[in-house]
């Protein structure tokens, strides 16, 4: 089971958060997943265009 699913399930099960906090937390996780996927796609496409982008991402600490 992917870690993000385990995290979402743990959030839903906890009694330490209100329902609103649980909803907001899961929303943030889903946004981060979307951003991570989008960055991966962007990275792959830019690398295809020019391998120099790989060095730029490396210099930025993103690889």
Number of C-alpha atoms within 10 A of each C-alpha: 5 6 8 13 12 11 14 17 12 12 18 17 11 11 10 9 13 11 13 8 13 19 14 12 17 18 13 12 15 14 12 12 13 12 12 12 12 12 13 12 12 12 17 13 12 14 15 12 10 9 10 12 16 17 13 12 13 11 10 9 8 11 10
